[in-house]
Amino acid sequence: MVGSFAARVPWIASHVGIGVGHLAIGLLMPGLGALLALPFSGRLAHRYPFRPLVAGTIVGFCLSLVLLALPTSLVLLCLALLVFGATAGLADMAMNAEGVLVEKVFGRSVMSSFHGFWSVGVLVGSALSALASHAGIDTRLQFAVEAVALAALGAAAARFLLEDPSETELAAPPTFALPTRPIVLIGLVGLCAVFGEWAGTDWSALFIRKELGGSASVAALAVSAFAVTMAVVRLVGDRVIRKLGPVRTVRLSGVCAACGAVAIVLAPGLAVGLGGFALLGMGVALVVPLVFAAAGRVGPHPARSIAGVAGVAYASGLVAPGVIGGIAAASSLTVSFLLVACLVATMALAAGVVGRAGEIVRSSPTISTPRDAAR
């Protein structure tokens, strides 16, 4: 979903007939949609079991992809992106809450691997968009086919998820809940990482096209380069986290991401630019899984804590497009990535707040499986 959309951002901007400044306004909407939806997600997680919750949010998220290729005006594009962001935020909450439950069962870190498959999805989606663009396939047809196929796959996979009976035994959280101080601190580290993710995902293709003169297919490969390193690092990241610990992992990640952003800013050509986006993806890869894992162990309602961290982190989705696009409109995207370098470097300085993410709960709760439900 995300990879397919990100690689087609130049086409969407051309189809709507907007420049970088107006595109920045449109790209504010996914973050705003997530921020509006996430405060209600804790109550949803308490009211509905994981299986139908994940299935419903995934199907809604996938079908929203169709809307992104239809608008012919900035207003309609903003509305479509608002829905896209809201459904993405709710799906993220449900999936990460399930991930925390699985970590409790395993008794060790596995969240990074889960997020690794998200990055694999970004890679596959961006590659499909690159191929579709090269073959001249209409974006509307591509998005429609992908939306239906992914919705069906997500709904089928959700049937095999674990259930957590303890969630319904606890007192219901408030319908609308703001994050607590520990959640805000963890979320701010996530905010820096997500800012780097959004910069790499949403702006890499446009950067290669506008600043370095790459073709449309090469521009789409920038998203792939970013996603490849994220996927690889996340798939092996659990072993890294167990060896180094969460604090050292985040510190090293911040240094790596900052080096990648600086390489992007100083890139003399396409090769260095693509390499910079690869390093940026490597640097932000493990931070988001660690902040979600840390959030899932704060308070009695993991879903509510995850939603709180996601809400703070997704503020980057609200801020990043406007800030990056605004700076780019006033000067260039190259200058915008100087800010990205500063923010991802901040992760290294604030790494201590995720220290408790390494403390995996060893006692496995009573888990409901699909077979149990059938009984």
C-alpha positions in Angstrom: 0.0 0.0 0.0 2.5 2.6 1.2 5.2 1.6 -1.4 2.8 1.7 -4.3 1.4 5.1 -3.3 4.8 6.6 -2.6 6.4 5.6 -5.9 3.3 7.1 -7.7 3.4 10.4 -5.9 4.9 12.2 -9.0 2.1 10.8 -11.2 -0.5 11.8 -8.7 0.9 15.4 -8.5 0.9 15.6 -12.3 -2.6 14.2 -12.6 -4.0 16.7 -10.1 -1.9 19.5 -11.6 -0.1 20.7 -8.5 3.5 21.6 -7.6 5.7 20.9 -4.7 4.1 23.5 -2.4 0.5 22.2 -3.0 1.7 18.6 -2.9 3.1 19.3 0.6 -0.4 20.5 1.7 -1.9 17.2 0.4 0.7 15.1 2.1 -0.2 16.7 5.4 -3.5 14.8 5.3 -2.5 11.2 6.1 -0.8 12.3 9.3 -3.8 14.5 10.2 -6.2 11.6 9.5 -4.2 9.2 11.7 -4.0 11.8 14.5 -7.8 12.2 14.4 -8.5 8.5 14.4 -5.9 7.1 16.9 -7.3 8.7 20.2 -10.4 6.5 19.7 -8.5 3.3 18.9 -7.9 2.2 22.5 -11.7 1.9 23.1 -12.1 0.0 19.8 -9.3 -2.5 20.8 -11.2 -3.1 24.1 -14.5 -3.5 22.5 -13.6 -5.8 19.6 -11.4 -8.9 19.5 -8.2 -8.7 17.6 -9.2 -10.8 14.6 -12.2 -8.8 13.4 -10.5 -5.5 14.4 -7.4 -6.2 12.4 -9.5 -7.6 9.5 -11.8 -4.6 9.4 -9.1 -2.0 9.6 -6.9 -3.7 7.0 -9.8 -4.0 4.5 -10.7 -0.3 5.1 -7.1 0.7 4.6 -6.6 -1.3 1.4 -9.8 0.0 -0.2 -8.8 3.6 0.5 -5.9 3.2 -2.0 -8.4 3.3 -4.8 -9.4 6.9 -3.8 -5.8 8.2 -4.2 -5.7 7.9 -8.0 -9.1 9.5 -8.6 -8.9 13.2 -7.5 -8.5 15.9 -10.1 -8.3 18.8 -7.6 -6.3 19.5 -4.5 -9.4 19.5 -2.3 -10.4 16.1 -3.4 -6.9 14.8 -3.0 -6.7 16.1 0.5 -10.0 14.3 1.4 -8.7 11.0 -0.1 -5.5 11.3 1.8 -7.3 12.1 5.0 -9.2 8.8 4.7 -6.1 7.0 3.8 -4.3 8.2 6.9 -7.2 7.5 9.3 -7.6 3.9 8.1 -3.8 3.4 8.1 -3.5 4.7 11.7 -6.2 2.3 13.0 -4.7 -0.6 11.1 -1.3 0.2 12.6 -2.6 0.2 16.1 -4.4 -3.1 15.7 -1.4 -4.8 14.1 1.2 -3.5 16.6 -1.1 -4.5 19.6 -1.2 -8.0 18.1 2.6 -7.9 17.8 3.1 -7.0 21.4 0.9 -10.0 22.4 3.0 -12.3 20.2 6.2 -11.0 21.9 4.7 -11.9 25.3 4.2 -15.4 24.1 7.7 -15.7 22.6 9.3 -14.1 25.6 11.8 -12.2 23.4 12.0 -9.4 20.8 10.3 -10.2 17.5 8.7 -6.8 16.7 11.5 -5.8 14.4 10.8 -8.8 12.2 7.2 -7.9 12.0 8.1 -4.4 10.9 10.5 -5.9 8.5 7.7 -7.4 6.5 6.1 -4.0 6.4 9.3 -2.8 4.8 9.2 -5.8 2.4 5.7 -4.6 1.5 7.0 -1.1 0.8 9.7 -2.6 -1.4 7.3 -4.8 -3.4 4.8 -2.0 -3.8 7.4 0.5 -5.0 8.8 -2.1 -7.4 5.3 -2.8 -8.8 4.7 0.9 -9.3 8.1 1.2 -11.0 7.2 -1.7 -13.4 3.7 -0.3 -14.0 5.1 3.1 -14.7 7.6 1.7 -17.1 4.9 -0.4 -18.8 2.5 2.6 -19.1 -0.2 1.0 -16.9 -2.7 3.5 -15.6 -2.3 4.2 -11.9 -6.1 3.9 -11.3 -6.1 0.4 -12.7 -3.0 -0.6 -10.7 -4.4 0.8 -7.4 -7.8 -0.9 -7.9 -6.3 -4.3 -8.6 -3.9 -4.0 -5.6 -6.6 -2.8 -3.2 -8.9 -5.7 -3.8 -6.1 -8.3 -3.7 -4.5 -6.9 -0.5 -7.9 -6.5 1.2 -8.7 -10.2 0.6 -5.2 -11.3 1.7 -5.4 -9.2 4.9 -8.9 -10.4 5.8 -7.8 -14.1 5.3 -4.6 -13.8 7.4 -6.5 -12.1 10.2 -8.4 -15.3 10.9 -5.3 -16.9 12.3 -4.3 -14.1 14.8 -4.1 -14.6 18.6 -6.7 -13.2 21.0 -5.9 -11.7 24.4 -8.8 -12.4 26.8 -7.2 -10.1 29.5 -8.0 -7.0 27.4 -11.7 -7.5 27.9 -11.3 -8.3 31.6 -9.8 -4.8 32.3 -11.8 -1.7 32.8 -12.7 0.0 29.6 -10.4 2.9 28.6 -12.1 6.3 27.9 -13.5 6.7 24.5 -11.1 9.5 23.7 -7.7 9.4 25.5 -4.6 11.6 25.3 -1.1 10.1 25.8 0.6 10.2 29.2 4.0 11.7 29.9 6.0 8.4 29.4 4.2 7.8 26.2 4.9 11.3 24.9 8.7 10.8 25.6 8.8 7.5 23.8 6.6 9.0 21.0 9.0 11.9 20.5 11.8 9.5 19.6 9.4 7.8 17.2 8.5 11.2 15.8 12.1 11.8 14.7 12.3 8.3 13.2 8.9 8.7 11.4 10.0 12.1 10.1 12.9 10.3 8.5 10.7 7.5 7.2 8.2 9.9 5.6 11.0 12.0 4.1 12.5 8.8 2.5 9.2 7.3 1.5 7.3 10.3 0.2 10.0 12.6 -1.1 12.8 10.2 -2.3 11.3 9.8 -5.8 10.7 13.5 -6.2 14.2 14.3 -4.9 15.8 12.0 -7.5 13.6 13.4 -10.2 13.9 17.2 -9.4 17.3 17.6 -7.8 19.4 14.9 -9.5 17.6 14.7 -12.9 16.6 11.0 -12.7 13.9 9.4 -14.9 10.6 8.4 -13.6 11.6 4.8 -13.3 14.9 5.7 -11.6 13.0 8.0 -9.2 10.8 5.0 -8.2 13.9 3.0 -7.5 14.8 5.6 -4.8 11.8 4.3 -2.8 13.0 0.8 -3.4 16.6 1.6 -2.2 15.1 3.1 1.0 12.8 0.1 1.5 15.4 -2.6 0.8 17.7 -1.5 3.6 14.8 -1.0 6.0 13.5 -4.5 5.2 16.9 -6.2 5.6 17.8 -4.4 8.8 14.4 -5.1 10.4 14.5 -8.8 9.4 17.8 -9.3 11.3 17.1 -6.5 13.8 15.8 -8.7 16.6 19.2 -10.3 16.9 20.9 -6.9 16.9 18.6 -5.6 19.6 19.2 -8.7 21.8 23.0 -8.2 21.4 23.3 -4.4 21.7 20.2 -3.5 23.7 17.6 -1.0 22.7 19.5 2.1 23.8 22.7 1.4 21.9 20.7 0.2 18.9 18.8 3.5 18.7 22.0 5.6 19.2 23.8 3.8 16.4 20.6 4.0 14.2 20.5 7.8 14.7 24.2 8.1 13.6 23.6 6.0 10.5 20.4 7.9 9.5 22.2 11.2 9.9 25.0 10.0 7.7 22.5 9.0 5.0 20.7 12.3 5.1 24.0 14.2 4.8 24.9 12.0 1.8 21.6 13.0 0.2 22.3 16.7 0.7 25.8 16.5 -0.7 25.0 14.0 -3.5 26.8 14.9 -6.7 24.9 12.3 -8.7 22.3 9.6 -8.8 24.5 6.8 -7.3 25.3 8.8 -4.1 21.7 10.0 -3.8 20.4 6.5 -4.0 23.1 5.4 -1.5 22.0 8.1 0.9 18.4 7.0 0.8 19.6 3.4 1.5 21.6 4.6 4.6 18.6 6.7 5.8 16.4 3.6 5.5 18.9 1.5 7.4 19.2 4.2 10.2 15.4 4.5 10.9 14.6 0.8 10.5 14.8 -0.4 14.1 13.7 2.7 15.9 10.0 2.5 15.1 9.7 -1.2 16.2 11.5 -0.4 19.4 9.2 2.5 20.3 6.1 0.5 19.6 7.5 -2.4 21.7 8.3 0.0 24.5 4.8 1.5 24.4 3.1 -1.9 24.5 4.6 -2.4 28.0 3.4 0.9 29.5 0.1 0.7 31.4 -2.6 -2.0 31.5 -3.9 -1.3 28.0 -1.2 -2.1 25.3 -3.4 -0.9 22.4 -4.1 2.4 24.1 -0.4 3.0 24.8 0.6 2.0 21.3 -2.1 4.4 19.9 -0.6 7.2 22.1 2.9 6.6 20.8 1.6 6.3 17.3 -0.3 9.6 17.7 2.8 11.4 18.8 5.0 9.8 16.1 2.4 10.4 13.4 2.6 14.1 14.2 5.6 13.8 11.9 3.2 12.8 9.2 1.4 16.0 9.8 4.5 18.2 10.1 7.0 16.6 7.7 5.2 17.2 4.4 4.5 20.8 5.2 7.9 21.5 6.5 9.8 19.7 3.8 7.5 21.0 1.0 7.6 24.6 2.4 11.4 24.6 2.6 11.6 23.1 -0.8 9.2 25.7 -2.3 11.3 28.5 -0.7 14.7 27.0 -1.6 15.1 23.3 -2.6 14.5 19.8 -1.4 18.3 19.6 -0.8 17.9 22.2 2.0 14.9 20.3 3.3 17.0 17.2 3.9 19.3 19.2 6.1 16.4 19.4 8.6 15.9 15.6 8.2 19.6 15.1 9.1 19.2 17.1 12.3 16.1 15.3 13.4 17.4 11.7 12.9 20.6 12.7 14.7 18.4 13.7 17.6 17.4 10.0 18.0 20.9 9.2 19.1 20.7 11.8 21.9 17.3 10.7 23.2 17.8 7.0 23.0 17.6 6.4 26.7 13.8 6.7 26.8 13.4 3.4 25.0 15.6 1.5 27.4 12.8 -0.5 28.9 11.9 -1.8 25.5 14.4 -4.6 26.0 12.5 -5.9 29.1 10.3 -8.5 27.4 7.7 -10.0 29.6 8.6 -13.7 30.2 5.3 -15.0 31.5 3.0 -16.0 28.7 -0.7 -15.0 29.1 -3.5 -17.3 28.3 -4.0 -16.9 24.6 -7.0 -17.7 22.5 -6.3 -19.4 19.1 -8.7 -19.8 16.2 -9.1 -23.5 17.3 -10.0 -22.4 20.8 -12.6 -20.0 19.3 -14.1 -22.9 17.3 -14.5 -24.9 20.5 
